[in-house]
Structure formats: structure tokens, C-alpha cells
Amino acid sequence: MSVPYINYKQLEEFYTIKGTCELFEMSKSELKAACEKYNVQPRQNEIGVYGFVKYDICRLHNLLYYEGRNHDSDVREEDPWA
């Protein structure tokens, strides 16, 4: 699963679950699976809407972004100790 590049400086402070799906270009079920894998859970904001704060967006995006990039390099994995 690969996510698009995101400029963290341009992020808003809070994203709904739907907004996060749009930002990461993934379905709700894919987002849920990624959140469970990396233990990042949605939070309720002050008006009771579930979503993700900027910190969690950055953290989850970073994990997913490099997971996608590392997946490509697994094909040519090299042992630095060889």
C-alpha cells in the first residue's frame, strides 16, 4: 500500500476519518487496517467528531509512506554484513 507525498507543513490540525481517507487516497477499510497495524487510533475532537490530530496524521503517513517505499526495495534486498 503506498500513499502520496504530503507536505506536513500544510496540514490542518485535525482530519476526520473521511478526510484522512481522502488525504491518504485509501478506503476506510484500508485506513482501519493500517491504524490497527501501527496502533494509531482516531480521537474525538471537542465537538465529538472522530478523526486524527496532525501528529497522528504525520506519524501514520510516515509509517505508510516508507512501508510502500521499502516494499519496492525488498526485491533487491542486500545484506550489509555479507
N, CA, C and O atoms as a Maestro MAE file, in Angstrom:
{
 s_m_m2io_version
 :::
 2.0.0
}

f_m_ct {
 s_m_title
 :::
 protein
 m_atom[328] {
  # First column is atom index #
  i_m_mmod_type
  r_m_x_coord
  r_m_y_coord
  r_m_z_coord
  i_m_residue_number
  s_m_chain_name
  s_m_pdb_residue_name
  s_m_pdb_atom_name
  i_m_atomic_number
  :::
  1 25 0.850 -1.174 0.000 1 A "MET " " N  " 7
  2 3 0.000 0.000 0.000 1 A "MET " " CA " 6
  3 2 0.895 1.236 0.000 1 A "MET " " C  " 6
  4 15 1.747 1.389 0.876 1 A "MET " " O  " 8
  5 25 0.709 2.091 -0.952 2 A "SER " " N  " 7
  6 3 1.512 3.304 -0.978 2 A "SER " " CA " 6
  7 2 0.597 4.517 -0.866 2 A "SER " " C  " 6
  8 15 -0.517 4.529 -1.388 2 A "SER " " O  " 8
  9 25 1.082 5.510 -0.190 3 A "VAL " " N  " 7
  10 3 0.334 6.753 -0.006 3 A "VAL " " CA " 6
  11 2 1.068 7.876 -0.727 3 A "VAL " " C  " 6
  12 15 2.279 7.792 -0.929 3 A "VAL " " O  " 8
  13 25 0.352 8.918 -1.112 4 A "PRO " " N  " 7
  14 3 1.004 10.025 -1.809 4 A "PRO " " CA " 6
  15 2 1.875 10.843 -0.866 4 A "PRO " " C  " 6
  16 15 1.706 10.800 0.353 4 A "PRO " " O  " 8
  17 25 2.806 11.588 -1.448 5 A "TYR " " N  " 7
  18 3 3.629 12.513 -0.669 5 A "TYR " " CA " 6
  19 2 2.730 13.597 -0.084 5 A "TYR " " C  " 6
  20 15 1.814 14.073 -0.754 5 A "TYR " " O  " 8
  21 25 2.985 13.984 1.151 6 A "ILE " " N  " 7
  22 3 2.225 15.048 1.816 6 A "ILE " " CA " 6
  23 2 3.214 16.015 2.451 6 A "ILE " " C  " 6
  24 15 4.159 15.596 3.121 6 A "ILE " " O  " 8
  25 25 2.994 17.313 2.239 7 A "ASN " " N  " 7
  26 3 3.798 18.338 2.886 7 A "ASN " " CA " 6
  27 2 3.208 18.577 4.277 7 A "ASN " " C  " 6
  28 15 2.127 19.154 4.399 7 A "ASN " " O  " 8
  29 25 3.902 18.142 5.313 8 A "TYR " " N  " 7
  30 3 3.387 18.211 6.672 8 A "TYR " " CA " 6
  31 2 3.117 19.649 7.126 8 A "TYR " " C  " 6
  32 15 2.237 19.882 7.954 8 A "TYR " " O  " 8
  33 25 3.855 20.590 6.599 9 A "LYS " " N  " 7
  34 3 3.665 21.988 6.997 9 A "LYS " " CA " 6
  35 2 2.311 22.534 6.550 9 A "LYS " " C  " 6
  36 15 1.820 23.504 7.125 9 A "LYS " " O  " 8
  37 25 1.705 21.927 5.536 10 A "GLN " " N  " 7
  38 3 0.430 22.404 5.011 10 A "GLN " " CA " 6
  39 2 -0.777 21.667 5.608 10 A "GLN " " C  " 6
  40 15 -1.913 21.932 5.216 10 A "GLN " " O  " 8
  41 25 -0.546 20.765 6.533 11 A "LEU " " N  " 7
  42 3 -1.644 20.005 7.126 11 A "LEU " " CA " 6
  43 2 -2.467 20.845 8.085 11 A "LEU " " C  " 6
  44 15 -1.958 21.761 8.731 11 A "LEU " " O  " 8
  45 25 -3.744 20.516 8.166 12 A "GLU " " N  " 7
  46 3 -4.623 21.131 9.163 12 A "GLU " " CA " 6
  47 2 -4.387 20.440 10.499 12 A "GLU " " C  " 6
  48 15 -3.701 19.420 10.559 12 A "GLU " " O  " 8
  49 25 -4.951 20.988 11.568 13 A "GLU " " N  " 7
  50 3 -4.724 20.436 12.904 13 A "GLU " " CA " 6
  51 2 -5.545 19.177 13.174 13 A "GLU " " C  " 6
  52 15 -5.193 18.396 14.058 13 A "GLU " " O  " 8
  53 25 -6.636 18.964 12.428 14 A "PHE " " N  " 7
  54 3 -7.497 17.810 12.664 14 A "PHE " " CA " 6
  55 2 -8.121 17.364 11.349 14 A "PHE " " C  " 6
  56 15 -8.553 18.192 10.548 14 A "PHE " " O  " 8
  57 25 -8.168 16.060 11.131 15 A "TYR " " N  " 7
  58 3 -8.803 15.471 9.954 15 A "TYR " " CA " 6
  59 2 -9.809 14.420 10.405 15 A "TYR " " C  " 6
  60 15 -9.498 13.587 11.256 15 A "TYR " " O  " 8
  61 25 -11.011 14.454 9.839 16 A "THR " " N  " 7
  62 3 -11.989 13.411 10.101 16 A "THR " " CA " 6
  63 2 -11.488 12.116 9.479 16 A "THR " " C  " 6
  64 15 -10.512 12.119 8.729 16 A "THR " " O  " 8
  65 25 -12.148 11.019 9.786 17 A "ILE " " N  " 7
  66 3 -11.767 9.739 9.192 17 A "ILE " " CA " 6
  67 2 -11.942 9.821 7.673 17 A "ILE " " C  " 6
  68 15 -11.083 9.361 6.921 17 A "ILE " " O  " 8
  69 25 -13.048 10.404 7.229 18 A "LYS " " N  " 7
  70 3 -13.284 10.552 5.791 18 A "LYS " " CA " 6
  71 2 -12.201 11.435 5.160 18 A "LYS " " C  " 6
  72 15 -11.690 11.115 4.087 18 A "LYS " " O  " 8
  73 25 -11.855 12.534 5.816 19 A "GLY " " N  " 7
  74 3 -10.819 13.430 5.317 19 A "GLY " " CA " 6
  75 2 -9.459 12.763 5.252 19 A "GLY " " C  " 6
  76 15 -8.672 13.032 4.344 19 A "GLY " " O  " 8
  77 25 -9.180 11.895 6.213 20 A "THR " " N  " 7
  78 3 -7.915 11.160 6.230 20 A "THR " " CA " 6
  79 2 -7.862 10.174 5.068 20 A "THR " " C  " 6
  80 15 -6.823 10.015 4.427 20 A "THR " " O  " 8
  81 25 -8.980 9.517 4.800 21 A "CYS " " N  " 7
  82 3 -9.051 8.592 3.659 21 A "CYS " " CA " 6
  83 2 -8.746 9.335 2.361 21 A "CYS " " C  " 6
  84 15 -7.996 8.839 1.520 21 A "CYS " " O  " 8
  85 25 -9.322 10.515 2.199 22 A "GLU " " N  " 7
  86 3 -9.080 11.317 1.000 22 A "GLU " " CA " 6
  87 2 -7.625 11.766 0.923 22 A "GLU " " C  " 6
  88 15 -7.017 11.733 -0.146 22 A "GLU " " O  " 8
  89 25 -7.070 12.185 2.056 23 A "LEU " " N  " 7
  90 3 -5.689 12.646 2.106 23 A "LEU " " CA " 6
  91 2 -4.713 11.528 1.739 23 A "LEU " " C  " 6
  92 15 -3.749 11.755 1.007 23 A "LEU " " O  " 8
  93 25 -4.963 10.333 2.245 24 A "PHE " " N  " 7
  94 3 -4.085 9.189 2.006 24 A "PHE " " CA " 6
  95 2 -4.454 8.415 0.742 24 A "PHE " " C  " 6
  96 15 -3.755 7.478 0.356 24 A "PHE " " O  " 8
  97 25 -5.541 8.803 0.107 25 A "GLU " " N  " 7
  98 3 -6.035 8.127 -1.094 25 A "GLU " " CA " 6
  99 2 -6.239 6.631 -0.858 25 A "GLU " " C  " 6
  100 15 -5.718 5.794 -1.595 25 A "GLU " " O  " 8
  101 25 -7.012 6.311 0.191 26 A "MET " " N  " 7
  102 3 -7.312 4.919 0.516 26 A "MET " " CA " 6
  103 2 -8.739 4.793 1.018 26 A "MET " " C  " 6
  104 15 -9.369 5.786 1.384 26 A "MET " " O  " 8
  105 25 -9.239 3.580 1.034 27 A "SER " " N  " 7
  106 3 -10.593 3.334 1.512 27 A "SER " " CA " 6
  107 2 -10.612 3.342 3.042 27 A "SER " " C  " 6
  108 15 -9.573 3.306 3.702 27 A "SER " " O  " 8
  109 25 -11.817 3.390 3.570 28 A "LYS " " N  " 7
  110 3 -11.979 3.389 5.023 28 A "LYS " " CA " 6
  111 2 -11.466 2.074 5.623 28 A "LYS " " C  " 6
  112 15 -10.862 2.074 6.695 28 A "LYS " " O  " 8
  113 25 -11.706 0.962 4.933 29 A "SER " " N  " 7
  114 3 -11.237 -0.329 5.454 29 A "SER " " CA " 6
  115 2 -9.704 -0.425 5.406 29 A "SER " " C  " 6
  116 15 -9.092 -1.017 6.294 29 A "SER " " O  " 8
  117 25 -9.089 0.155 4.376 30 A "GLU " " N  " 7
  118 3 -7.619 0.165 4.301 30 A "GLU " " CA " 6
  119 2 -7.037 1.031 5.422 30 A "GLU " " C  " 6
  120 15 -6.037 0.666 6.040 30 A "GLU " " O  " 8
  121 25 -7.667 2.173 5.676 31 A "LEU " " N  " 7
  122 3 -7.208 3.054 6.754 31 A "LEU " " CA " 6
  123 2 -7.347 2.354 8.101 31 A "LEU " " C  " 6
  124 15 -6.445 2.423 8.936 31 A "LEU " " O  " 8
  125 25 -8.472 1.684 8.312 32 A "LYS " " N  " 7
  126 3 -8.691 0.969 9.573 32 A "LYS " " CA " 6
  127 2 -7.620 -0.093 9.784 32 A "LYS " " C  " 6
  128 15 -7.087 -0.226 10.886 32 A "LYS " " O  " 8
  129 25 -7.300 -0.852 8.735 33 A "ALA " " N  " 7
  130 3 -6.278 -1.892 8.832 33 A "ALA " " CA " 6
  131 2 -4.910 -1.291 9.147 33 A "ALA " " C  " 6
  132 15 -4.164 -1.831 9.964 33 A "ALA " " O  " 8
  133 25 -4.584 -0.174 8.498 34 A "ALA " " N  " 7
  134 3 -3.298 0.489 8.750 34 A "ALA " " CA " 6
  135 2 -3.233 1.003 10.184 34 A "ALA " " C  " 6
  136 15 -2.198 0.890 10.841 34 A "ALA " " O  " 8
  137 25 -4.328 1.563 10.666 35 A "CYS " " N  " 7
  138 3 -4.370 2.072 12.043 35 A "CYS " " CA " 6
  139 2 -4.188 0.942 13.048 35 A "CYS " " C  " 6
  140 15 -3.486 1.100 14.047 35 A "CYS " " O  " 8
  141 25 -4.817 -0.192 12.784 36 A "GLU " " N  " 7
  142 3 -4.671 -1.337 13.687 36 A "GLU " " CA " 6
  143 2 -3.238 -1.875 13.652 36 A "GLU " " C  " 6
  144 15 -2.683 -2.247 14.685 36 A "GLU " " O  " 8
  145 25 -2.651 -1.913 12.463 37 A "LYS " " N  " 7
  146 3 -1.284 -2.414 12.317 37 A "LYS " " CA " 6
  147 2 -0.281 -1.563 13.091 37 A "LYS " " C  " 6
  148 15 0.630 -2.091 13.729 37 A "LYS " " O  " 8
  149 25 -0.455 -0.235 13.030 38 A "TYR " " N  " 7
  150 3 0.512 0.678 13.658 38 A "TYR " " CA " 6
  151 2 0.019 1.290 14.967 38 A "TYR " " C  " 6
  152 15 0.643 2.200 15.512 38 A "TYR " " O  " 8
  153 25 -1.100 0.785 15.460 39 A "ASN " " N  " 7
  154 3 -1.648 1.235 16.740 39 A "ASN " " CA " 6
  155 2 -1.841 2.754 16.799 39 A "ASN " " C  " 6
  156 15 -1.426 3.408 17.755 39 A "ASN " " O  " 8
  157 25 -2.471 3.293 15.771 40 A "VAL " " N  " 7
  158 3 -2.840 4.705 15.736 40 A "VAL " " CA " 6
  159 2 -4.357 4.743 15.677 40 A "VAL " " C  " 6
  160 15 -4.954 4.321 14.686 40 A "VAL " " O  " 8
  161 25 -4.980 5.244 16.729 41 A "GLN " " N  " 7
  162 3 -6.435 5.217 16.800 41 A "GLN " " CA " 6
  163 2 -7.030 6.617 16.673 41 A "GLN " " C  " 6
  164 15 -6.434 7.595 17.126 41 A "GLN " " O  " 8
  165 25 -8.211 6.709 16.051 42 A "PRO " " N  " 7
  166 3 -8.875 8.018 15.949 42 A "PRO " " CA " 6
  167 2 -9.235 8.545 17.341 42 A "PRO " " C  " 6
  168 15 -9.463 7.784 18.281 42 A "PRO " " O  " 8
  169 25 -9.276 9.848 17.430 43 A "ARG " " N  " 7
  170 3 -9.635 10.521 18.689 43 A "ARG " " CA " 6
  171 2 -10.881 11.360 18.445 43 A "ARG " " C  " 6
  172 15 -11.203 11.698 17.306 43 A "ARG " " O  " 8
  173 25 -11.569 11.688 19.512 44 A "GLN " " N  " 7
  174 3 -12.719 12.582 19.417 44 A "GLN " " CA " 6
  175 2 -12.248 14.005 19.632 44 A "GLN " " C  " 6
  176 15 -11.496 14.286 20.565 44 A "GLN " " O  " 8
  177 25 -12.700 14.916 18.752 45 A "ASN " " N  " 7
  178 3 -12.353 16.319 18.976 45 A "ASN " " CA " 6
  179 2 -13.343 16.946 19.960 45 A "ASN " " C  " 6
  180 15 -14.171 16.246 20.543 45 A "ASN " " O  " 8
  181 25 -13.256 18.244 20.138 46 A "GLU " " N  " 7
  182 3 -14.070 18.923 21.151 46 A "GLU " " CA " 6
  183 2 -15.569 18.889 20.858 46 A "GLU " " C  " 6
  184 15 -16.375 19.107 21.763 46 A "GLU " " O  " 8
  185 25 -15.953 18.621 19.619 47 A "ILE " " N  " 7
  186 3 -17.391 18.541 19.312 47 A "ILE " " CA " 6
  187 2 -17.853 17.101 19.090 47 A "ILE " " C  " 6
  188 15 -18.969 16.871 18.625 47 A "ILE " " O  " 8
  189 25 -17.003 16.140 19.418 48 A "GLY " " N  " 7
  190 3 -17.383 14.740 19.386 48 A "GLY " " CA " 6
  191 2 -17.178 14.026 18.068 48 A "GLY " " C  " 6
  192 15 -17.654 12.902 17.901 48 A "GLY " " O  " 8
  193 25 -16.478 14.651 17.117 49 A "VAL " " N  " 7
  194 3 -16.218 14.029 15.821 49 A "VAL " " CA " 6
  195 2 -14.933 13.219 15.913 49 A "VAL " " C  " 6
  196 15 -13.924 13.689 16.437 49 A "VAL " " O  " 8
  197 25 -14.986 11.989 15.395 50 A "TYR " " N  " 7
  198 3 -13.790 11.145 15.406 50 A "TYR " " CA " 6
  199 2 -12.892 11.467 14.217 50 A "TYR " " C  " 6
  200 15 -13.359 11.720 13.106 50 A "TYR " " O  " 8
  201 25 -11.597 11.449 14.485 51 A "GLY " " N  " 7
  202 3 -10.616 11.716 13.445 51 A "GLY " " CA " 6
  203 2 -9.215 11.645 14.010 51 A "GLY " " C  " 6
  204 15 -8.969 11.017 15.039 51 A "GLY " " O  " 8
  205 25 -8.299 12.307 13.312 52 A "PHE " " N  " 7
  206 3 -6.888 12.248 13.681 52 A "PHE " " CA " 6
  207 2 -6.309 13.647 13.819 52 A "PHE " " C  " 6
  208 15 -6.563 14.519 12.988 52 A "PHE " " O  " 8
  209 25 -5.529 13.854 14.874 53 A "VAL " " N  " 7
  210 3 -4.821 15.121 15.041 53 A "VAL " " CA " 6
  211 2 -3.601 15.111 14.130 53 A "VAL " " C  " 6
  212 15 -3.180 14.057 13.654 53 A "VAL " " O  " 8
  213 25 -3.049 16.268 13.898 54 A "LYS " " N  " 7
  214 3 -1.925 16.434 12.968 54 A "LYS " " CA " 6
  215 2 -0.767 15.486 13.305 54 A "LYS " " C  " 6
  216 15 -0.174 14.891 12.406 54 A "LYS " " O  " 8
  217 25 -0.451 15.348 14.571 55 A "TYR " " N  " 7
  218 3 0.647 14.461 14.984 55 A "TYR " " CA " 6
  219 2 0.402 13.033 14.506 55 A "TYR " " C  " 6
  220 15 1.304 12.394 13.963 55 A "TYR " " O  " 8
  221 25 -0.815 12.533 14.706 56 A "ASP " " N  " 7
  222 3 -1.128 11.164 14.306 56 A "ASP " " CA " 6
  223 2 -1.149 11.005 12.789 56 A "ASP " " C  " 6
  224 15 -0.758 9.959 12.270 56 A "ASP " " O  " 8
  225 25 -1.602 12.034 12.073 57 A "ILE " " N  " 7
  226 3 -1.579 12.016 10.607 57 A "ILE " " CA " 6
  227 2 -0.131 11.879 10.129 57 A "ILE " " C  " 6
  228 15 0.173 11.040 9.281 57 A "ILE " " O  " 8
  229 25 0.744 12.697 10.671 58 A "CYS " " N  " 7
  230 3 2.157 12.662 10.269 58 A "CYS " " CA " 6
  231 2 2.788 11.318 10.596 58 A "CYS " " C  " 6
  232 15 3.503 10.750 9.772 58 A "CYS " " O  " 8
  233 25 2.531 10.814 11.780 59 A "ARG " " N  " 7
  234 3 3.110 9.544 12.210 59 A "ARG " " CA " 6
  235 2 2.643 8.394 11.318 59 A "ARG " " C  " 6
  236 15 3.453 7.608 10.826 59 A "ARG " " O  " 8
  237 25 1.326 8.308 11.116 60 A "LEU " " N  " 7
  238 3 0.787 7.230 10.303 60 A "LEU " " CA " 6
  239 2 1.238 7.349 8.846 60 A "LEU " " C  " 6
  240 15 1.584 6.354 8.210 60 A "LEU " " O  " 8
  241 25 1.227 8.563 8.337 61 A "HIS " " N  " 7
  242 3 1.658 8.770 6.950 61 A "HIS " " CA " 6
  243 2 3.115 8.350 6.776 61 A "HIS " " C  " 6
  244 15 3.454 7.676 5.804 61 A "HIS " " O  " 8
  245 25 3.965 8.741 7.699 62 A "ASN " " N  " 7
  246 3 5.380 8.390 7.612 62 A "ASN " " CA " 6
  247 2 5.572 6.878 7.591 62 A "ASN " " C  " 6
  248 15 6.349 6.362 6.787 62 A "ASN " " O  " 8
  249 25 4.876 6.175 8.460 63 A "LEU " " N  " 7
  250 3 4.986 4.716 8.506 63 A "LEU " " CA " 6
  251 2 4.509 4.088 7.196 63 A "LEU " " C  " 6
  252 15 5.158 3.184 6.670 63 A "LEU " " O  " 8
  253 25 3.388 4.557 6.674 64 A "LEU " " N  " 7
  254 3 2.842 4.005 5.437 64 A "LEU " " CA " 6
  255 2 3.687 4.380 4.228 64 A "LEU " " C  " 6
  256 15 3.887 3.563 3.330 64 A "LEU " " O  " 8
  257 25 4.177 5.602 4.203 65 A "TYR " " N  " 7
  258 3 4.971 6.080 3.074 65 A "TYR " " CA " 6
  259 2 6.248 5.251 2.924 65 A "TYR " " C  " 6
  260 15 6.593 4.822 1.823 65 A "TYR " " O  " 8
  261 25 6.939 5.034 4.037 66 A "TYR " " N  " 7
  262 3 8.183 4.274 3.961 66 A "TYR " " CA " 6
  263 2 7.940 2.779 3.849 66 A "TYR " " C  " 6
  264 15 8.799 2.054 3.347 66 A "TYR " " O  " 8
  265 25 6.787 2.303 4.308 67 A "GLU " " N  " 7
  266 3 6.428 0.905 4.104 67 A "GLU " " CA " 6
  267 2 6.291 0.639 2.608 67 A "GLU " " C  " 6
  268 15 6.778 -0.376 2.110 67 A "GLU " " O  " 8
  269 25 5.642 1.531 1.903 68 A "GLY " " N  " 7
  270 3 5.482 1.397 0.457 68 A "GLY " " CA " 6
  271 2 6.805 1.476 -0.271 68 A "GLY " " C  " 6
  272 15 7.035 0.727 -1.221 68 A "GLY " " O  " 8
  273 25 7.674 2.366 0.155 69 A "ARG " " N  " 7
  274 3 8.986 2.521 -0.497 69 A "ARG " " CA " 6
  275 2 9.877 1.327 -0.195 69 A "ARG " " C  " 6
  276 15 10.594 0.854 -1.077 69 A "ARG " " O  " 8
  277 25 9.843 0.832 1.038 70 A "ASN " " N  " 7
  278 3 10.676 -0.312 1.407 70 A "ASN " " CA " 6
  279 2 10.207 -1.583 0.719 70 A "ASN " " C  " 6
  280 15 11.010 -2.476 0.447 70 A "ASN " " O  " 8
  281 25 8.919 -1.672 0.438 71 A "HIS " " N  " 7
  282 3 8.386 -2.840 -0.245 71 A "HIS " " CA " 6
  283 2 9.032 -2.982 -1.627 71 A "HIS " " C  " 6
  284 15 9.333 -4.093 -2.065 71 A "HIS " " O  " 8
  285 25 9.241 -1.869 -2.300 72 A "ASP " " N  " 7
  286 3 9.882 -1.892 -3.610 72 A "ASP " " CA " 6
  287 2 11.334 -2.346 -3.512 72 A "ASP " " C  " 6
  288 15 11.839 -3.024 -4.407 72 A "ASP " " O  " 8
  289 25 11.994 -1.977 -2.439 73 A "SER " " N  " 7
  290 3 13.410 -2.318 -2.315 73 A "SER " " CA " 6
  291 2 13.625 -3.728 -1.771 73 A "SER " " C  " 6
  292 15 14.749 -4.229 -1.795 73 A "SER " " O  " 8
  293 25 12.557 -4.385 -1.274 74 A "ASP " " N  " 7
  294 3 12.691 -5.756 -0.774 74 A "ASP " " CA " 6
  295 2 13.149 -6.701 -1.867 74 A "ASP " " C  " 6
  296 15 13.801 -7.706 -1.583 74 A "ASP " " O  " 8
  297 25 12.821 -6.396 -3.104 75 A "VAL " " N  " 7
  298 3 13.182 -7.244 -4.225 75 A "VAL " " CA " 6
  299 2 14.692 -7.333 -4.351 75 A "VAL " " C  " 6
  300 15 15.235 -8.388 -4.677 75 A "VAL " " O  " 8
  301 25 15.355 -6.242 -4.097 76 A "ARG " " N  " 7
  302 3 16.812 -6.216 -4.242 76 A "ARG " " CA " 6
  303 2 17.503 -6.049 -2.889 76 A "ARG " " C  " 6
  304 15 18.535 -5.386 -2.783 76 A "ARG " " O  " 8
  305 25 16.926 -6.651 -1.870 77 A "GLU " " N  " 7
  306 3 17.467 -6.533 -0.525 77 A "GLU " " CA " 6
  307 2 18.904 -7.054 -0.469 77 A "GLU " " C  " 6
  308 15 19.213 -8.138 -0.963 77 A "GLU " " O  " 8
  309 25 19.760 -6.258 0.138 78 A "GLU " " N  " 7
  310 3 21.150 -6.616 0.250 78 A "GLU " " CA " 6
  311 2 21.527 -6.746 1.712 78 A "GLU " " C  " 6
  312 15 20.978 -6.052 2.568 78 A "GLU " " O  " 8
  313 25 22.449 -7.624 1.992 79 A "ASP " " N  " 7
  314 3 22.924 -7.812 3.356 79 A "ASP " " CA " 6
  315 2 24.174 -6.958 3.560 79 A "ASP " " C  " 6
  316 15 25.209 -7.234 2.953 79 A "ASP " " O  " 8
  317 25 24.097 -5.926 4.403 80 A "PRO " " N  " 7
  318 3 25.267 -5.070 4.594 80 A "PRO " " CA " 6
  319 2 26.424 -5.795 5.294 80 A "PRO " " C  " 6
  320 15 27.561 -5.326 5.259 80 A "PRO " " O  " 8
  321 25 26.136 -6.933 5.926 81 A "TRP " " N  " 7
  322 3 27.148 -7.675 6.651 81 A "TRP " " CA " 6
  323 2 27.778 -8.785 5.810 81 A "TRP " " C  " 6
  324 15 28.669 -9.496 6.275 81 A "TRP " " O  " 8
  325 25 27.316 -8.923 4.592 82 A "ALA " " N  " 7
  326 3 27.817 -10.014 3.747 82 A "ALA " " CA " 6
  327 2 29.251 -9.767 3.319 82 A "ALA " " C  " 6
  328 15 29.831 -10.584 2.604 82 A "ALA " " O  " 8
  :::
 }
 m_bond[327] {
  # First column is bond index #
  i_m_from
  i_m_to
  i_m_order
  :::
  1 1 2 1
  2 2 3 1
  3 3 4 2
  4 3 5 1
  5 5 6 1
  6 6 7 1
  7 7 8 2
  8 7 9 1
  9 9 10 1
  10 10 11 1
  11 11 12 2
  12 11 13 1
  13 13 14 1
  14 14 15 1
  15 15 16 2
  16 15 17 1
  17 17 18 1
  18 18 19 1
  19 19 20 2
  20 19 21 1
  21 21 22 1
  22 22 23 1
  23 23 24 2
  24 23 25 1
  25 25 26 1
  26 26 27 1
  27 27 28 2
  28 27 29 1
  29 29 30 1
  30 30 31 1
  31 31 32 2
  32 31 33 1
  33 33 34 1
  34 34 35 1
  35 35 36 2
  36 35 37 1
  37 37 38 1
  38 38 39 1
  39 39 40 2
  40 39 41 1
  41 41 42 1
  42 42 43 1
  43 43 44 2
  44 43 45 1
  45 45 46 1
  46 46 47 1
  47 47 48 2
  48 47 49 1
  49 49 50 1
  50 50 51 1
  51 51 52 2
  52 51 53 1
  53 53 54 1
  54 54 55 1
  55 55 56 2
  56 55 57 1
  57 57 58 1
  58 58 59 1
  59 59 60 2
  60 59 61 1
  61 61 62 1
  62 62 63 1
  63 63 64 2
  64 63 65 1
  65 65 66 1
  66 66 67 1
  67 67 68 2
  68 67 69 1
  69 69 70 1
  70 70 71 1
  71 71 72 2
  72 71 73 1
  73 73 74 1
  74 74 75 1
  75 75 76 2
  76 75 77 1
  77 77 78 1
  78 78 79 1
  79 79 80 2
  80 79 81 1
  81 81 82 1
  82 82 83 1
  83 83 84 2
  84 83 85 1
  85 85 86 1
  86 86 87 1
  87 87 88 2
  88 87 89 1
  89 89 90 1
  90 90 91 1
  91 91 92 2
  92 91 93 1
  93 93 94 1
  94 94 95 1
  95 95 96 2
  96 95 97 1
  97 97 98 1
  98 98 99 1
  99 99 100 2
  100 99 101 1
  101 101 102 1
  102 102 103 1
  103 103 104 2
  104 103 105 1
  105 105 106 1
  106 106 107 1
  107 107 108 2
  108 107 109 1
  109 109 110 1
  110 110 111 1
  111 111 112 2
  112 111 113 1
  113 113 114 1
  114 114 115 1
  115 115 116 2
  116 115 117 1
  117 117 118 1
  118 118 119 1
  119 119 120 2
  120 119 121 1
  121 121 122 1
  122 122 123 1
  123 123 124 2
  124 123 125 1
  125 125 126 1
  126 126 127 1
  127 127 128 2
  128 127 129 1
  129 129 130 1
  130 130 131 1
  131 131 132 2
  132 131 133 1
  133 133 134 1
  134 134 135 1
  135 135 136 2
  136 135 137 1
  137 137 138 1
  138 138 139 1
  139 139 140 2
  140 139 141 1
  141 141 142 1
  142 142 143 1
  143 143 144 2
  144 143 145 1
  145 145 146 1
  146 146 147 1
  147 147 148 2
  148 147 149 1
  149 149 150 1
  150 150 151 1
  151 151 152 2
  152 151 153 1
  153 153 154 1
  154 154 155 1
  155 155 156 2
  156 155 157 1
  157 157 158 1
  158 158 159 1
  159 159 160 2
  160 159 161 1
  161 161 162 1
  162 162 163 1
  163 163 164 2
  164 163 165 1
  165 165 166 1
  166 166 167 1
  167 167 168 2
  168 167 169 1
  169 169 170 1
  170 170 171 1
  171 171 172 2
  172 171 173 1
  173 173 174 1
  174 174 175 1
  175 175 176 2
  176 175 177 1
  177 177 178 1
  178 178 179 1
  179 179 180 2
  180 179 181 1
  181 181 182 1
  182 182 183 1
  183 183 184 2
  184 183 185 1
  185 185 186 1
  186 186 187 1
  187 187 188 2
  188 187 189 1
  189 189 190 1
  190 190 191 1
  191 191 192 2
  192 191 193 1
  193 193 194 1
  194 194 195 1
  195 195 196 2
  196 195 197 1
  197 197 198 1
  198 198 199 1
  199 199 200 2
  200 199 201 1
  201 201 202 1
  202 202 203 1
  203 203 204 2
  204 203 205 1
  205 205 206 1
  206 206 207 1
  207 207 208 2
  208 207 209 1
  209 209 210 1
  210 210 211 1
  211 211 212 2
  212 211 213 1
  213 213 214 1
  214 214 215 1
  215 215 216 2
  216 215 217 1
  217 217 218 1
  218 218 219 1
  219 219 220 2
  220 219 221 1
  221 221 222 1
  222 222 223 1
  223 223 224 2
  224 223 225 1
  225 225 226 1
  226 226 227 1
  227 227 228 2
  228 227 229 1
  229 229 230 1
  230 230 231 1
  231 231 232 2
  232 231 233 1
  233 233 234 1
  234 234 235 1
  235 235 236 2
  236 235 237 1
  237 237 238 1
  238 238 239 1
  239 239 240 2
  240 239 241 1
  241 241 242 1
  242 242 243 1
  243 243 244 2
  244 243 245 1
  245 245 246 1
  246 246 247 1
  247 247 248 2
  248 247 249 1
  249 249 250 1
  250 250 251 1
  251 251 252 2
  252 251 253 1
  253 253 254 1
  254 254 255 1
  255 255 256 2
  256 255 257 1
  257 257 258 1
  258 258 259 1
  259 259 260 2
  260 259 261 1
  261 261 262 1
  262 262 263 1
  263 263 264 2
  264 263 265 1
  265 265 266 1
  266 266 267 1
  267 267 268 2
  268 267 269 1
  269 269 270 1
  270 270 271 1
  271 271 272 2
  272 271 273 1
  273 273 274 1
  274 274 275 1
  275 275 276 2
  276 275 277 1
  277 277 278 1
  278 278 279 1
  279 279 280 2
  280 279 281 1
  281 281 282 1
  282 282 283 1
  283 283 284 2
  284 283 285 1
  285 285 286 1
  286 286 287 1
  287 287 288 2
  288 287 289 1
  289 289 290 1
  290 290 291 1
  291 291 292 2
  292 291 293 1
  293 293 294 1
  294 294 295 1
  295 295 296 2
  296 295 297 1
  297 297 298 1
  298 298 299 1
  299 299 300 2
  300 299 301 1
  301 301 302 1
  302 302 303 1
  303 303 304 2
  304 303 305 1
  305 305 306 1
  306 306 307 1
  307 307 308 2
  308 307 309 1
  309 309 310 1
  310 310 311 1
  311 311 312 2
  312 311 313 1
  313 313 314 1
  314 314 315 1
  315 315 316 2
  316 315 317 1
  317 317 318 1
  318 318 319 1
  319 319 320 2
  320 319 321 1
  321 321 322 1
  322 322 323 1
  323 323 324 2
  324 323 325 1
  325 325 326 1
  326 326 327 1
  327 327 328 2
  :::
 }
}
